[in-house]
């Protein structure tokens, strides 16, 4: 028994103090990540160059936004909320990626003779002086542009309420398109490959469930910060998932790989510590990658869960729920500690189940900004 205990200690030390620090030093969401900031400037510059080159090609091929050539009512409208960011090309990266995804999605639909689903995009410029946001003005050659020209009566120090008022404006502008569903993207949320097919799949799911729920969803978050996705978080269901993953790992060692394990409590704690140190976001991506190769449905690798509080880089509304959100936000004043994401979350929680909100895991967008997309730029 003494030698067995010593052996387990060696396994623990080699895993958590030797192996994982070497393996996970470049894994952004692991406990051992030490590469913050390394190469980020170069990577961002490369992404900017690629996006600008792609947009230049698109502009050469078309003289006006494609959406203006089609008068059909959209099923889904993707609205990009933007303010000017000095020296950054976040908006260009989002527009370039979204245009790529829309082109691919539309081509696949035409190949399948499915012409009933129309997805469009537009840019919502909420800069204090819209004419100063030259990047947005330039990109209206790609997607239609709406911009607010009225001067807000919001105190300059209350940036939280400024964000909220901008969001309400873009919600209302989106609703005027008569789209059935509205996806609000902030201009530092770059879409992943699965954004459009998975979003449509979840909309179909809600439509199937509507007779039982007797109401549409309030909103669906398509992004939650990775740093808040690990197991040591307030959501109690994550503890159950944490235990389940650890028990499954012990089972695989014993039954599949035929290891003879004696101290099951040690191995249970070992795997709980292992998966937390590796980072739950990496496990979510591994599950998504595996299921994408086993199941034809791209949504199979994603979970739909009860919403958590933070944040709003990518939010899906129905046209009806967008009106509800707009009316509610217009009735309140946001402040520090009570931003629009907190307000919407609390409003949903306090509705007695009438307004149900959800979050998708893993994320369907990548958040590339260091601060809120709507904060005032000086």
C-alpha positions as CSV (number, residue, x, y, z in Angstrom):
1,X,0.0,0.0,0.0
2,X,2.9,2.3,0.8
3,X,4.4,1.8,-2.6
4,X,1.1,2.2,-4.3
5,X,0.6,5.6,-2.5
6,X,4.1,6.7,-3.6
7,X,3.3,5.7,-7.2
8,X,0.1,7.7,-7.2
9,X,2.0,10.7,-5.9
10,X,4.5,10.4,-8.7
11,X,1.7,10.2,-11.2
12,X,0.1,13.3,-9.7
13,X,3.3,15.3,-9.7
14,X,4.4,14.3,-13.2
15,X,0.9,15.2,-14.5
16,X,0.3,18.5,-12.9
17,X,3.8,19.9,-12.4
18,X,5.7,18.5,-15.4
19,X,3.4,17.3,-18.2
20,X,0.6,19.8,-18.2
21,X,2.8,22.9,-17.9
22,X,4.7,21.8,-21.0
23,X,1.7,20.7,-23.0
24,X,-0.7,23.5,-22.1
25,X,1.5,26.5,-22.0
26,X,0.1,27.7,-25.3
27,X,-3.6,26.6,-24.7
28,X,-5.4,29.9,-24.1
29,X,-8.1,28.6,-21.7
30,X,-6.0,26.2,-19.6
31,X,-4.7,26.8,-16.1
32,X,-1.1,26.8,-17.5
33,X,-1.5,29.3,-20.3
34,X,1.4,31.7,-20.3
35,X,1.3,33.0,-23.9
36,X,-0.9,36.0,-23.4
37,X,0.1,38.7,-25.8
38,X,2.7,36.7,-27.5
39,X,2.3,37.0,-31.3
40,X,-1.1,38.6,-31.0
41,X,-0.2,41.8,-32.8
42,X,1.2,39.9,-35.7
43,X,-1.8,37.6,-35.9
44,X,-4.2,40.6,-35.8
45,X,-2.3,42.3,-38.6
46,X,-2.4,39.2,-40.7
47,X,-6.2,38.9,-40.1
48,X,-6.7,42.5,-41.0
49,X,-4.8,42.1,-44.2
50,X,-6.7,39.0,-45.2
51,X,-10.0,40.7,-44.5
52,X,-9.2,43.9,-46.4
53,X,-7.9,41.9,-49.4
54,X,-11.1,39.8,-49.5
55,X,-13.3,42.9,-49.2
56,X,-11.4,44.5,-52.0
57,X,-12.1,41.5,-54.3
58,X,-15.8,41.6,-53.3
59,X,-16.1,45.4,-54.1
60,X,-14.5,44.8,-57.5
61,X,-17.1,42.1,-58.3
62,X,-20.2,44.1,-57.2
63,X,-21.1,47.7,-57.5
64,X,-23.9,47.7,-54.8
65,X,-24.9,45.6,-51.9
66,X,-26.4,42.3,-53.0
67,X,-29.2,42.6,-50.5
68,X,-30.7,45.6,-52.3
69,X,-31.2,43.5,-55.4
70,X,-33.6,41.1,-53.6
71,X,-37.0,42.3,-52.4
72,X,-37.9,39.1,-50.5
73,X,-38.7,39.2,-46.8
74,X,-35.7,37.9,-44.9
75,X,-36.0,34.9,-42.6
76,X,-32.9,36.1,-40.6
77,X,-31.3,39.5,-40.5
78,X,-27.7,39.8,-39.1
79,X,-27.1,43.3,-37.9
80,X,-23.6,44.4,-37.0
81,X,-23.5,47.2,-34.4
82,X,-20.5,49.4,-34.7
83,X,-18.7,52.5,-33.5
84,X,-15.4,53.9,-34.8
85,X,-12.2,52.3,-33.4
86,X,-9.1,54.3,-34.2
87,X,-6.4,52.1,-35.8
88,X,-8.5,48.9,-35.7
89,X,-10.2,47.0,-38.5
90,X,-12.6,44.9,-36.3
91,X,-15.6,45.8,-38.4
92,X,-13.9,44.8,-41.7
93,X,-12.9,41.4,-40.2
94,X,-16.5,40.8,-39.1
95,X,-18.0,41.9,-42.5
96,X,-15.5,39.9,-44.5
97,X,-16.2,36.7,-42.5
98,X,-19.9,37.2,-42.6
99,X,-19.9,37.8,-46.3
100,X,-18.0,34.6,-46.8
101,X,-20.4,32.6,-44.7
102,X,-23.5,34.2,-46.4
103,X,-22.1,33.4,-49.9
104,X,-21.3,29.8,-48.9
105,X,-24.7,29.3,-47.2
106,X,-26.7,30.8,-50.1
107,X,-24.8,28.7,-52.7
108,X,-25.5,25.5,-50.7
109,X,-29.2,26.5,-50.6
110,X,-29.4,27.1,-54.3
111,X,-27.6,23.8,-54.9
112,X,-30.3,22.1,-52.9
113,X,-33.1,24.0,-54.6
114,X,-34.1,25.6,-51.3
115,X,-35.1,29.2,-52.1
116,X,-37.4,29.8,-49.2
117,X,-34.8,30.9,-46.6
118,X,-33.4,34.4,-47.0
119,X,-30.6,35.6,-44.8
120,X,-29.4,39.2,-45.1
121,X,-27.0,41.4,-43.2
122,X,-26.7,45.1,-42.5
123,X,-24.4,47.5,-40.6
124,X,-25.8,49.7,-37.9
125,X,-23.5,52.7,-37.3
126,X,-24.1,54.3,-33.9
127,X,-21.0,56.4,-33.7
128,X,-21.6,59.8,-32.0
129,X,-20.9,61.5,-35.4
130,X,-21.7,58.8,-38.0
131,X,-19.6,60.6,-40.7
132,X,-16.5,60.1,-38.7
133,X,-16.8,56.3,-38.9
134,X,-15.3,56.0,-42.3
135,X,-14.8,52.3,-42.2
136,X,-18.6,51.8,-41.8
137,X,-19.3,54.3,-44.6
138,X,-16.9,52.4,-46.9
139,X,-18.4,49.0,-46.1
140,X,-21.9,50.0,-47.1
141,X,-20.7,48.9,-50.5
142,X,-20.8,45.4,-49.1
143,X,-23.9,45.5,-46.7
144,X,-26.6,48.1,-46.4
145,X,-25.9,50.8,-43.7
146,X,-28.2,52.4,-41.2
147,X,-27.0,55.1,-38.9
148,X,-28.5,57.3,-36.1
149,X,-28.2,61.0,-36.7
150,X,-30.0,62.3,-33.6
151,X,-28.0,63.6,-30.7
152,X,-28.5,61.6,-27.5
153,X,-29.6,63.3,-24.3
154,X,-27.5,60.8,-22.4
155,X,-24.9,62.3,-20.0
156,X,-21.4,61.7,-21.4
157,X,-20.2,60.0,-18.3
158,X,-23.0,57.4,-18.4
159,X,-21.5,55.1,-21.1
160,X,-23.6,52.2,-20.0
161,X,-26.8,54.0,-20.9
162,X,-25.2,55.1,-24.2
163,X,-24.6,51.5,-25.0
164,X,-28.1,50.6,-24.2
165,X,-29.6,53.4,-26.3
166,X,-27.4,52.4,-29.3
167,X,-28.6,48.8,-28.9
168,X,-32.2,49.8,-28.8
169,X,-31.7,51.9,-32.0
170,X,-30.2,48.9,-33.8
171,X,-32.9,46.5,-32.6
172,X,-35.6,48.9,-33.9
173,X,-33.8,49.4,-37.2
174,X,-33.5,45.7,-37.6
175,X,-37.2,45.1,-36.9
176,X,-38.2,47.4,-39.7
177,X,-36.8,44.9,-42.2
178,X,-39.7,42.6,-41.1
179,X,-37.3,39.7,-40.7
180,X,-38.6,36.8,-38.7
181,X,-35.4,36.6,-36.6
182,X,-32.7,39.1,-35.8
183,X,-29.1,38.3,-34.9
184,X,-27.3,41.3,-33.3
185,X,-23.5,41.1,-33.7
186,X,-21.2,43.6,-32.1
187,X,-18.4,44.6,-34.4
188,X,-15.7,42.7,-32.5
189,X,-17.5,39.3,-32.8
190,X,-16.1,37.4,-35.7
191,X,-18.4,34.5,-36.8
192,X,-17.3,30.9,-36.7
193,X,-18.0,28.6,-39.6
194,X,-21.1,27.0,-38.1
195,X,-22.8,30.3,-37.2
196,X,-25.6,30.3,-39.9
197,X,-26.5,26.6,-40.1
198,X,-26.4,26.1,-36.3
199,X,-28.5,29.3,-35.8
200,X,-31.1,28.1,-38.3
201,X,-31.1,24.6,-36.7
202,X,-31.8,26.1,-33.3
203,X,-34.6,28.4,-34.7
204,X,-36.2,25.3,-36.2
205,X,-35.9,23.6,-32.8
206,X,-37.7,26.5,-31.1
207,X,-40.4,26.5,-33.8
208,X,-41.0,22.8,-33.2
209,X,-41.2,23.3,-29.4
210,X,-43.4,26.5,-29.6
211,X,-46.8,24.6,-29.2
212,X,-45.5,23.2,-25.9
213,X,-43.9,26.4,-24.7
214,X,-46.7,28.6,-25.9
215,X,-44.2,31.4,-26.4
216,X,-41.1,32.2,-28.4
217,X,-37.7,32.6,-26.7
218,X,-36.7,36.0,-25.3
219,X,-33.1,35.8,-26.6
220,X,-30.3,33.2,-27.3
221,X,-26.7,34.2,-26.6
222,X,-24.3,32.8,-29.1
223,X,-21.3,33.8,-27.0
224,X,-20.2,33.4,-23.4
225,X,-16.6,34.4,-22.3
226,X,-14.4,31.3,-22.3
227,X,-12.9,32.3,-19.0
228,X,-16.4,31.8,-17.5
229,X,-17.0,28.4,-19.1
230,X,-14.9,26.3,-16.7
231,X,-16.4,24.1,-14.1
232,X,-15.6,26.3,-11.1
233,X,-18.5,28.6,-11.8
234,X,-21.8,29.4,-10.0
235,X,-24.0,27.3,-12.3
236,X,-24.7,24.1,-10.4
237,X,-25.3,21.9,-13.4
238,X,-21.6,22.3,-14.3
239,X,-20.7,20.4,-11.1
240,X,-22.8,17.5,-12.3
241,X,-21.1,17.6,-15.7
242,X,-17.7,17.8,-14.0
243,X,-18.4,14.6,-12.0
244,X,-19.9,12.8,-15.0
245,X,-16.8,13.5,-17.2
246,X,-14.5,12.3,-14.4
247,X,-16.5,9.2,-13.7
248,X,-16.6,8.4,-17.5
249,X,-12.8,8.8,-17.6
250,X,-12.3,6.3,-14.8
251,X,-14.7,3.9,-16.5
252,X,-12.8,4.2,-19.8
253,X,-9.5,3.5,-18.1
254,X,-10.9,0.4,-16.3
255,X,-13.2,-1.1,-18.9
256,X,-11.9,0.0,-22.3
257,X,-8.2,0.3,-21.7
258,X,-8.3,-2.4,-18.9
259,X,-6.3,-0.6,-16.3
260,X,-6.5,-2.2,-12.9
261,X,-7.5,0.8,-10.7
262,X,-7.9,0.4,-6.9
263,X,-8.2,3.8,-5.3
264,X,-11.2,5.0,-7.3
265,X,-11.5,8.2,-5.1
266,X,-8.0,9.2,-6.1
267,X,-8.6,8.7,-9.8
268,X,-11.9,10.6,-9.6
269,X,-10.2,13.6,-8.0
270,X,-7.3,13.2,-10.5
271,X,-9.6,13.5,-13.5
272,X,-11.6,16.3,-12.0
273,X,-8.4,18.3,-11.5
274,X,-7.2,17.3,-15.0
275,X,-10.2,18.4,-17.0
276,X,-10.4,21.7,-15.0
277,X,-6.7,22.4,-15.7
278,X,-7.1,21.5,-19.3
279,X,-9.9,24.0,-19.6
280,X,-13.6,23.2,-20.3
281,X,-13.6,25.3,-23.5
282,X,-11.1,22.9,-25.0
283,X,-13.2,19.9,-24.1
284,X,-16.3,21.6,-25.7
285,X,-14.4,22.1,-28.9
286,X,-13.1,18.5,-28.8
287,X,-16.7,17.3,-28.5
288,X,-17.8,19.6,-31.3
289,X,-15.0,18.4,-33.6
290,X,-15.7,14.7,-32.9
291,X,-19.5,15.0,-33.4
292,X,-19.0,17.0,-36.6
293,X,-17.3,13.9,-38.1
294,X,-19.8,11.4,-36.8
295,X,-23.1,13.2,-37.4
296,X,-24.2,15.1,-40.5
297,X,-26.0,17.8,-38.4
298,X,-23.5,20.6,-37.5
299,X,-25.7,21.5,-34.5
300,X,-25.0,18.1,-32.9
301,X,-21.8,19.4,-31.3
302,X,-23.5,22.3,-29.6
303,X,-25.5,22.6,-26.3
304,X,-28.5,24.8,-25.7
305,X,-28.6,25.8,-22.0
306,X,-30.3,28.3,-19.7
307,X,-28.7,31.7,-20.2
308,X,-26.0,33.1,-18.0
309,X,-25.6,36.8,-17.3
310,X,-22.6,38.1,-19.3
311,X,-22.3,39.3,-22.3
312,X,-23.9,40.6,-25.6
313,X,-21.4,40.1,-28.5
314,X,-23.9,37.9,-30.4
315,X,-27.6,37.8,-29.5
316,X,-30.4,36.1,-31.4
317,X,-34.0,37.5,-31.1
318,X,-37.3,36.8,-32.8
319,X,-38.9,39.9,-34.2
320,X,-41.5,39.7,-31.4
321,X,-38.9,39.3,-28.7
322,X,-36.8,42.1,-30.2
323,X,-39.7,44.4,-29.7
324,X,-40.1,43.2,-26.1
325,X,-36.4,43.7,-25.4
326,X,-36.4,47.2,-27.0
327,X,-39.5,48.3,-25.0
328,X,-37.9,47.0,-21.8
329,X,-34.5,48.6,-22.4
330,X,-36.2,51.9,-23.3
331,X,-37.9,51.9,-19.9
332,X,-34.8,51.7,-17.8
333,X,-31.5,53.6,-17.2
334,X,-28.3,51.5,-17.3
335,X,-25.4,52.3,-15.1
336,X,-22.2,50.8,-13.8
337,X,-23.2,47.3,-12.4
338,X,-26.4,47.3,-14.4
339,X,-25.5,47.2,-18.0
340,X,-27.8,46.0,-20.8
341,X,-26.7,42.4,-20.5
342,X,-27.4,42.3,-16.7
343,X,-30.7,44.1,-17.3
344,X,-31.9,41.6,-19.9
345,X,-30.8,38.7,-17.8
346,X,-32.6,39.9,-14.7
347,X,-35.7,40.8,-16.7
348,X,-35.8,37.2,-18.1
349,X,-35.2,35.7,-14.6
350,X,-37.9,37.8,-13.0
351,X,-40.5,37.0,-15.7
352,X,-41.6,33.8,-14.0
353,X,-40.7,31.7,-17.0
354,X,-42.6,33.8,-19.5
355,X,-39.4,35.1,-21.1
356,X,-37.0,32.2,-21.5
357,X,-33.4,33.0,-22.4
358,X,-30.7,30.5,-23.5
359,X,-27.0,30.3,-24.3
360,X,-25.2,28.1,-26.9
361,X,-22.0,26.2,-26.1
362,X,-19.4,26.2,-27.5
363,X,-19.4,29.8,-28.9
364,X,-20.5,30.6,-32.4
365,X,-18.4,33.8,-32.6
366,X,-14.9,34.8,-31.5
367,X,-14.6,37.9,-29.4
368,X,-11.6,39.8,-30.7
369,X,-12.0,43.2,-28.9
370,X,-10.4,44.1,-25.7
371,X,-13.4,46.3,-24.5
372,X,-17.1,46.5,-25.3
373,X,-17.8,47.2,-28.9
374,X,-20.1,50.1,-28.1
375,X,-17.9,52.0,-25.7
376,X,-17.2,55.6,-26.6
377,X,-13.9,56.1,-28.4
378,X,-12.1,59.2,-27.5
